[in-house]
Each structure stands twice: as C-alpha cells, then as structure tokens.
C-alpha cells in the first residue's frame, strides 16, 4: 500500500510574483489578517515574500485536503505558541500538517498527512556566521569537515535543527546546541531520501526525528524534518495550479 507522501515546494519570490500576475484571483486568498501583516513590512521585497509564501501555503493546504483551490482562502489558519500561548508559532490548518520558511528571496513550504508532524527550513548561506555561532548551534560532539565550505556546513546544521524544532513547535526555546545531527552525509544524497536523524536525549519529542536535506538553488540550503519516514516529493507551482 502506497503511503501518502510529504510534498514540498521551493521557489524564488520572482517566480511566485509571475504566477500571481498570470492568476490575479490568487491574491484574494489571503485572510484580512495576513494581508495586514504583509502590509506592515517596509520593503516591497519583504511584502512580496510574505504574501507569496502564505498564498502558496494555502494552495498546498487545499491540495493536501482535496479542497478546491479557489476555496483555499476559506481554510482556517491559526498560530499558537506552545511556550506562551500567543498567536504566533507554527501555522496550522485542521486535517493537514504544514510548515513554511522564508529566507530573503526564497520560500519553502511543505505539507504532510494530518497525523505526521513536519518542519521545513530554508536559509541563504551568508558570507560568514555571527560571532559565537559554534557555541550556540553546535552540539558537544559535532565537528566540521576539514577542507570544506565551513560557513555552508554551519548553515547546513542550522537548517536541520531549525526544521526539527519547527516540527515539534518548540522553536528556539530549545537551544540548538542541545540537538545533534547524526549521520549527516557531506552530500545531499538521493532525492527525497531521509539521510540523518536528530539526537536530543533531553527531549523525547525531538529525539530520533528524521532529516531529509532538500535540493535547492545556491546560495540556499534547506532541510525537511518528520517523525515519519514517508516518501518525499517535490512539487512545482504550475503542478499545484493544474489542480484548479
């Protein structure tokens, strides 16, 4: 029996804006709150990134639930922080598991069956990391491969850990250095393969989660985390819209 896959989409904002220009009806799918939050960004590029990410999030939720794409704006999207109970944190839609991440000009959105928590993270690799990064992020036994791109290696570890704490909703209330990435290969590996696991002895929810590093254009790195080793499949914008 084939298990329902985890689907993910990675796109640059420019591609999403082109799709919005071709399908203006999409812009009406944002809730009043989402539209207001987008308008609070000062830079046009940040507004476009927020709107684009949340529109695709809604389309992927509708696709997962079998809802007509034009009704994606009616889906109930809520955020609740597991630490303080505030209206922020992991976005949820009843009946589906989804995760969203933005980094400068790129977004990553993933969806899974409602019984399979997931987290996705994408980050642009910077010229350098902040002072104290290793103390904050690296676990006691984690080391970098000599001769490689040390900044990219560090950000690679970061996205894996960020995806993990998004899966459980902990966010950075769990210090990244309390989490270690086990068996992380130097290359991305075959598409959709679970290539690493989380070791977090002090947290049973995080311990033994699975990591799949996602192929994405440079200068970005991305990772997907899940408790279940479901098949992982990439989808494109046009493929999603074809279901309209």
Long-range contacts (C-beta under 8 A, 24 or more apart in sequence): 2-231, 3-230, 3-231, 4-112, 4-113, 4-230, 5-230, 5-231, 5-232, 5-233, 6-110, 6-111, 6-112, 6-116, 6-118, 6-224, 6-226, 6-230, 6-231, 6-232, 6-233, 7-60, 7-63, 7-64, 7-110, 7-111, 7-112, 7-233, 7-234, 7-235, 8-108, 8-109, 8-110, 8-111, 8-120, 8-214, 8-224, 8-232, 8-233, 8-234, 8-235, 9-56, 9-60, 9-107, 9-108, 9-109, 9-110, 9-234, 9-235, 9-236, 9-237, 9-240, 10-106, 10-107, 10-108, 10-122, 10-214, 10-216, 10-217, 10-220, 10-222, 10-234, 11-52, 11-56, 11-106, 11-107, 11-236, 11-237, 12-105, 12-106, 12-217, 13-45, 13-48, 13-49, 13-52, 13-105, 13-106, 13-107, 14-105, 15-237, 16-48, 16-52, 16-53, 16-55, 16-56, 16-107, 16-237, 17-48, 17-52, 19-237, 19-238, 19-241, 20-52, 20-55, 23-241, 25-70, 26-55, 26-59, 27-51, 27-55, 28-73, 29-55, 29-58, 29-59, 29-72, 29-73, 30-54, 30-55, 30-58, 30-73, 31-73, 31-77, 34-77, 45-105, 49-102, 49-104, 49-105, 49-107, 50-102, 52-107, 53-100, 53-102, 53-107, 53-109, 54-100, 56-107, 56-109, 56-237, 56-240, 57-91, 57-98, 57-100, 57-109, 59-240, 59-241, 60-98, 60-109, 60-110, 60-111, 60-235, 60-240, 61-93, 61-96, 61-98, 61-111, 63-111, 63-235, 63-240, 63-243, 64-95, 64-96, 64-98, 64-111, 64-112, 64-113, 65-93, 65-95, 65-96, 68-244, 69-240, 69-241, 69-243, 69-244, 70-244, 81-169, 81-171, 82-169, 82-170, 83-170, 83-171, 83-173, 89-169, 89-171, 90-119, 90-166, 90-169, 90-171, 99-163, 99-166, 99-167, 101-162, 101-166, 101-222, 103-220, 106-216, 106-217, 106-220, 108-214, 108-216, 108-222, 110-224, 112-226, 112-228, 112-230, 113-230, 116-226, 116-227, 116-228, 116-230, 117-167, 117-168, 117-226, 117-227, 118-167, 118-224, 118-225, 118-226, 119-162, 119-163, 119-164, 119-165, 119-166, 119-167, 119-168, 119-224, 119-225, 119-226, 120-163, 120-166, 120-214, 120-222, 120-223, 120-224, 120-225, 121-158, 121-159, 121-160, 121-162, 121-163, 121-166, 121-222, 121-223, 122-159, 122-214, 122-216, 122-220, 122-221, 122-222, 123-155, 123-158, 123-159, 123-162, 123-220, 123-221, 123-222, 124-219, 124-220, 125-151, 125-152, 125-155, 125-218, 125-219, 125-220, 125-221, 126-151, 126-155, 127-151, 129-154, 129-155, 135-177, 136-175, 136-176, 136-177, 137-161, 137-176, 137-177, 138-177, 139-177, 139-178, 139-179, 139-180, 139-181, 139-199, 140-177, 140-180, 141-180, 142-180, 142-181, 145-186, 148-186, 152-221, 155-221, 156-184, 156-213, 156-221, 156-223, 157-181, 157-184, 159-213, 159-221, 159-222, 159-223, 160-184, 160-196, 160-198, 160-211, 160-213, 160-223, 160-225, 161-198, 162-223, 163-211, 163-223, 163-224, 163-225, 164-198, 164-200, 164-206, 164-209, 164-211, 164-225, 165-206, 166-225, 167-206, 167-209, 167-225, 167-226, 167-227, 168-203, 168-205, 168-206, 168-209, 170-203, 170-205, 170-206, 174-200, 174-203, 174-206, 178-202, 178-203, 179-206, 181-211, 184-211, 184-213, 188-213, 188-214, 188-215, 189-213, 191-215, 191-232, 191-234, 192-231, 192-232, 192-233, 192-234, 193-232, 194-229, 194-232, 198-225
